[in-house]
Amino acid sequence: MADCLFCKIIAGDIPSAKVYEDEYCYAFRDIAPQAPTHILVVSKEHVQNVKEAAELSDAALAAIIRAIGKIAEQEKLEKGFRVVTNCGPDACQSVNHLHFHILGGRQMADQMA
């Protein structure tokens, strides 16, 4: 999509601090990190959110999950990490493009909300 921030980042039109890329996803450091390690893993195919993830191939979905594990290992998050995806306005999804947040490098709060 021409006006999608993440599509522009994937295309290289907007710079990012890339940490991982494969055929199906692109991962980069968040510009406003909420933890010492905060990486966004973005589907290369534009779908708005996890509700539309069924539009992706099984290979694409599996690749995204595998990428999260590879990135966590690469970032040395041995003690643990959190993976979050927001879906829709009530969840404060700020970019309508499927993406997952990898948060780590510190003890996370016991409660999610």
SEKE-966781 format. One record per atom (N, C-alpha, C): residue in one letter; chain; y, z, x. Coordinates in steps of 0.001 Angstrom, whole numbers, plus 500000, padded with zeros to 6 digits. Layout:
! residues N
A | A | Y | Z | X
...
***
This chain:
! residues 113
M | A | 498814 | 500000 | 500846
M | A | 500000 | 500000 | 500000
M | A | 501237 | 500000 | 500882
A | A | 502158 | 499148 | 500564
A | A | 503338 | 498946 | 501394
A | A | 504232 | 500179 | 501506
D | A | 504294 | 501002 | 500473
D | A | 505200 | 502143 | 500498
D | A | 504505 | 503472 | 500815
C | A | 503241 | 503442 | 501199
C | A | 502488 | 504662 | 501469
C | A | 502699 | 505111 | 502919
L | A | 503142 | 506356 | 503082
L | A | 503386 | 506915 | 504410
L | A | 502150 | 506823 | 505302
F | A | 500979 | 507226 | 504778
F | A | 499780 | 507225 | 505608
F | A | 499307 | 505811 | 505914
C | A | 499474 | 504881 | 505001
C | A | 499137 | 503480 | 505292
C | A | 500010 | 502956 | 506432
K | A | 501284 | 503349 | 506446
K | A | 502190 | 502941 | 507522
K | A | 501790 | 503560 | 508857
I | A | 501342 | 504808 | 508823
I | A | 500878 | 505463 | 510055
I | A | 499626 | 504765 | 510576
I | A | 498664 | 504487 | 509696
I | A | 497431 | 503799 | 510101
I | A | 497740 | 502433 | 510695
A | A | 498699 | 501720 | 510103
A | A | 499074 | 500385 | 510577
A | A | 499859 | 500425 | 511886
G | A | 500313 | 501614 | 512293
G | A | 501096 | 501733 | 513516
G | A | 502576 | 501519 | 513310
D | A | 503010 | 501404 | 512064
D | A | 504431 | 501207 | 511762
D | A | 505230 | 502494 | 511940
I | A | 504556 | 503626 | 511807
I | A | 505161 | 504942 | 512020
I | A | 504327 | 505626 | 513098
P | A | 504985 | 506163 | 514137
P | A | 504215 | 506797 | 515214
P | A | 503530 | 508079 | 514750
S | A | 502416 | 508384 | 515412
S | A | 501677 | 509612 | 515143
S | A | 500980 | 510049 | 516422
A | A | 500575 | 511311 | 516432
A | A | 499815 | 511842 | 517565
A | A | 498334 | 511720 | 517223
K | A | 497777 | 510533 | 517483
K | A | 496389 | 510242 | 517137
K | A | 495433 | 511102 | 517940
V | A | 494412 | 511635 | 517233
V | A | 493358 | 512386 | 517911
V | A | 491992 | 511743 | 517725
Y | A | 491868 | 510846 | 516729
Y | A | 490571 | 510221 | 516456
Y | A | 490798 | 508990 | 515582
E | A | 489936 | 507988 | 515803
E | A | 489960 | 506810 | 514938
E | A | 488599 | 506140 | 514982
D | A | 488144 | 505691 | 513829
D | A | 486960 | 504851 | 513755
D | A | 487205 | 503797 | 512684
E | A | 486174 | 503118 | 512299
E | A | 486278 | 502024 | 511330
E | A | 486796 | 502487 | 509961
Y | A | 486546 | 503751 | 509616
Y | A | 486815 | 504241 | 508268
Y | A | 487962 | 505237 | 508140
C | A | 488306 | 505903 | 509238
C | A | 489340 | 506926 | 509130
C | A | 490196 | 506994 | 510386
Y | A | 491326 | 507641 | 510206
Y | A | 492311 | 507829 | 511266
Y | A | 492734 | 509294 | 511208
A | A | 492810 | 509955 | 512358
A | A | 493182 | 511364 | 512379
A | A | 494340 | 511584 | 513348
F | A | 495264 | 512443 | 512931
F | A | 496452 | 512703 | 513738
F | A | 496954 | 514126 | 513483
R | A | 497759 | 514619 | 514415
R | A | 498300 | 515968 | 514299
R | A | 499391 | 516006 | 513229
D | A | 499359 | 517063 | 512418
D | A | 500363 | 517256 | 511374
D | A | 501715 | 517537 | 512023
I | A | 502786 | 516973 | 511484
I | A | 504120 | 517189 | 512072
I | A | 504711 | 518551 | 511695
A | A | 504119 | 519222 | 510711
A | A | 504558 | 520566 | 510318
A | A | 503321 | 521467 | 510252
P | A | 502739 | 521785 | 511408
P | A | 501453 | 522493 | 511423
P | A | 501504 | 523863 | 510759
Q | A | 500435 | 524158 | 510011
Q | A | 500272 | 525443 | 509339
Q | A | 499312 | 526354 | 510100
A | A | 498814 | 525887 | 511230
A | A | 497916 | 526640 | 512107
A | A | 498052 | 526040 | 513506
P | A | 497596 | 526759 | 514546
P | A | 497695 | 526193 | 515900
P | A | 497074 | 524799 | 516006
T | A | 495957 | 524579 | 515314
T | A | 495377 | 523245 | 515210
T | A | 495498 | 522819 | 513754
H | A | 496209 | 521735 | 513524
H | A | 496368 | 521205 | 512164
H | A | 496345 | 519687 | 512271
I | A | 495215 | 519129 | 511873
I | A | 494988 | 517691 | 511996
I | A | 494698 | 517116 | 510618
L | A | 495259 | 515959 | 510347
L | A | 494999 | 515243 | 509100
L | A | 493993 | 514136 | 509369
V | A | 492962 | 514071 | 508553
V | A | 491962 | 513008 | 508627
V | A | 492173 | 512150 | 507380
V | A | 492543 | 510900 | 507598
V | A | 493001 | 510017 | 506534
V | A | 492040 | 508844 | 506371
S | A | 491675 | 508565 | 505150
S | A | 490863 | 507380 | 504868
S | A | 491675 | 506133 | 505204
K | A | 491069 | 505176 | 505882
K | A | 491779 | 503925 | 506171
K | A | 491959 | 503071 | 504918
E | A | 491063 | 503238 | 503974
E | A | 491213 | 502533 | 502703
E | A | 492063 | 503402 | 501787
H | A | 493060 | 502799 | 501163
H | A | 493963 | 503582 | 500322
H | A | 493307 | 503925 | 498986
V | A | 493054 | 505201 | 498808
V | A | 492745 | 505781 | 497501
V | A | 493630 | 507016 | 497411
Q | A | 494048 | 507378 | 496209
Q | A | 495057 | 508428 | 496070
Q | A | 494584 | 509816 | 496448
N | A | 493372 | 510169 | 496059
N | A | 492924 | 511538 | 496293
N | A | 491410 | 511614 | 496115
V | A | 490876 | 512820 | 496157
V | A | 489429 | 513003 | 496095
V | A | 488859 | 512553 | 494745
K | A | 489675 | 512546 | 493691
K | A | 489187 | 512043 | 492401
K | A | 488834 | 510569 | 492480
E | A | 489497 | 509835 | 493353
E | A | 489238 | 508410 | 493514
E | A | 488295 | 508110 | 494679
A | A | 487792 | 509135 | 495331
A | A | 486933 | 508935 | 496505
A | A | 485675 | 508140 | 496178
A | A | 485251 | 508143 | 494914
A | A | 484069 | 507367 | 494514
A | A | 484293 | 505873 | 494705
E | A | 485546 | 505460 | 494839
E | A | 485851 | 504047 | 495091
E | A | 485531 | 503649 | 496527
L | A | 485379 | 504630 | 497413
L | A | 485031 | 504352 | 498803
L | A | 483522 | 504154 | 498918
S | A | 483114 | 503431 | 499921
S | A | 481678 | 503256 | 500161
S | A | 481071 | 504572 | 500633
D | A | 479764 | 504686 | 500455
D | A | 479061 | 505865 | 500969
D | A | 479248 | 505968 | 502477
A | A | 479267 | 504839 | 503159
A | A | 479452 | 504839 | 504613
A | A | 480827 | 505396 | 504981
A | A | 481848 | 505040 | 504217
A | A | 483196 | 505534 | 504495
A | A | 483285 | 507035 | 504270
L | A | 482716 | 507504 | 503172
L | A | 482744 | 508947 | 502889
L | A | 481987 | 509732 | 503952
A | A | 480830 | 509246 | 504327
A | A | 480042 | 509922 | 505365
A | A | 480792 | 509913 | 506696
A | A | 481446 | 508830 | 507017
A | A | 482183 | 508728 | 508276
A | A | 483320 | 509733 | 508344
I | A | 483991 | 509947 | 507222
I | A | 485089 | 510916 | 507190
I | A | 484559 | 512320 | 507459
I | A | 483455 | 512687 | 506813
I | A | 482873 | 514014 | 507023
I | A | 482390 | 514165 | 508466
R | A | 481739 | 513129 | 508992
R | A | 481296 | 513185 | 510395
R | A | 482493 | 513311 | 511339
A | A | 483568 | 512602 | 511035
A | A | 484760 | 512655 | 511880
A | A | 485325 | 514067 | 511929
I | A | 485316 | 514761 | 510805
I | A | 485818 | 516142 | 510777
I | A | 485037 | 517002 | 511766
G | A | 483720 | 516878 | 511774
G | A | 482901 | 517632 | 512717
G | A | 483184 | 517253 | 514163
K | A | 483317 | 515959 | 514427
K | A | 483608 | 515494 | 515790
K | A | 484962 | 516015 | 516269
I | A | 485945 | 515966 | 515378
I | A | 487283 | 516424 | 515748
I | A | 487278 | 517924 | 516020
A | A | 486592 | 518691 | 515187
A | A | 486507 | 520141 | 515398
A | A | 485877 | 520445 | 516758
E | A | 484853 | 519701 | 517117
E | A | 484227 | 519885 | 518431
E | A | 485195 | 519488 | 519542
Q | A | 485838 | 518358 | 519384
Q | A | 486805 | 517862 | 520369
Q | A | 487944 | 518870 | 520576
E | A | 488363 | 519522 | 519488
E | A | 489465 | 520481 | 519547
E | A | 489005 | 521896 | 519916
K | A | 487694 | 522033 | 520178
K | A | 487104 | 523310 | 520595
K | A | 487321 | 524422 | 519560
L | A | 487049 | 524097 | 518308
L | A | 487181 | 525069 | 517221
L | A | 485844 | 525763 | 516970
E | A | 485230 | 526259 | 518055
E | A | 483901 | 526871 | 517974
E | A | 483850 | 528083 | 517063
K | A | 484941 | 528834 | 516964
K | A | 484945 | 530057 | 516158
K | A | 485122 | 529764 | 514670
G | A | 485424 | 528527 | 514336
G | A | 485560 | 528151 | 512931
G | A | 486842 | 527409 | 512629
F | A | 486847 | 526815 | 511468
F | A | 488006 | 526067 | 511006
F | A | 487910 | 525916 | 509501
R | A | 489004 | 525512 | 508892
R | A | 489058 | 525299 | 507452
R | A | 489365 | 523827 | 507200
V | A | 488713 | 523260 | 506167
V | A | 488970 | 521882 | 505748
V | A | 489482 | 521950 | 504320
V | A | 490648 | 521314 | 504077
V | A | 491290 | 521371 | 502770
V | A | 491736 | 519976 | 502368
T | A | 491578 | 519665 | 501083
T | A | 492206 | 518471 | 500526
T | A | 492896 | 518879 | 499234
N | A | 494113 | 518415 | 499060
N | A | 494862 | 518691 | 497849
N | A | 494727 | 517500 | 496912
C | A | 494696 | 517783 | 495624
C | A | 494476 | 516724 | 494642
C | A | 495455 | 516891 | 493485
G | A | 496517 | 516091 | 493497
G | A | 497473 | 516096 | 492403
G | A | 498635 | 517048 | 492597
P | A | 499598 | 516964 | 491681
P | A | 500836 | 517746 | 491820
P | A | 500636 | 519255 | 491750
D | A | 499732 | 519757 | 490920
D | A | 499523 | 521207 | 490845
D | A | 498941 | 521768 | 492136
A | A | 498289 | 520933 | 492918
A | A | 497745 | 521350 | 494211
A | A | 498726 | 521073 | 495350
C | A | 499914 | 520578 | 495006
C | A | 500968 | 520257 | 495980
C | A | 500572 | 519119 | 496919
Q | A | 499851 | 518128 | 496392
Q | A | 499544 | 516948 | 497202
Q | A | 500850 | 516209 | 497438
S | A | 501271 | 516127 | 498687
S | A | 502580 | 515549 | 499003
S | A | 502515 | 514058 | 499341
V | A | 501356 | 513574 | 499770
V | A | 501175 | 512144 | 500044
V | A | 499972 | 511696 | 499226
N | A | 500194 | 510729 | 498357
N | A | 499123 | 510249 | 497473
N | A | 498229 | 509247 | 498184
H | A | 497505 | 509750 | 499158
H | A | 496546 | 508985 | 499953
H | A | 495499 | 510004 | 500385
L | A | 494229 | 509726 | 500140
L | A | 493162 | 510683 | 500452
L | A | 493240 | 511134 | 501906
H | A | 493325 | 512443 | 502075
H | A | 493339 | 513016 | 503418
H | A | 492817 | 514440 | 503371
F | A | 492297 | 514867 | 504518
F | A | 491754 | 516196 | 504680
F | A | 492501 | 516890 | 505812
H | A | 492834 | 518149 | 505604
H | A | 493479 | 518963 | 506630
H | A | 492397 | 519742 | 507371
I | A | 492402 | 519674 | 508688
I | A | 491573 | 520543 | 509522
I | A | 492523 | 521597 | 510074
L | A | 492256 | 522850 | 509746
L | A | 493099 | 523964 | 510184
L | A | 492257 | 524913 | 511014
G | A | 492730 | 525270 | 512186
G | A | 491972 | 526178 | 513037
G | A | 492815 | 526726 | 514159
G | A | 492145 | 527426 | 515066
G | A | 492829 | 528004 | 516212
G | A | 493335 | 529412 | 515968
R | A | 493041 | 529966 | 514799
R | A | 493402 | 531349 | 514482
R | A | 492518 | 531839 | 513344
Q | A | 492536 | 533128 | 513118
Q | A | 491818 | 533710 | 511981
Q | A | 492524 | 533285 | 510695
M | A | 491784 | 532690 | 509781
M | A | 492349 | 532297 | 508497
M | A | 492395 | 533490 | 507552
A | A | 493265 | 533411 | 506572
A | A | 493332 | 534450 | 505543
A | A | 492006 | 534488 | 504781
D | A | 491630 | 535669 | 504352
D | A | 490376 | 535840 | 503633
D | A | 490405 | 535128 | 502290
Q | A | 491552 | 535082 | 501645
Q | A | 491678 | 534405 | 500357
Q | A | 492358 | 533060 | 500550
M | A | 491976 | 532106 | 499737
M | A | 492532 | 530754 | 499857
M | A | 493896 | 530634 | 499186
A | A | 494157 | 531399 | 498156
A | A | 495424 | 531250 | 497428
A | A | 496378 | 532373 | 497730
***
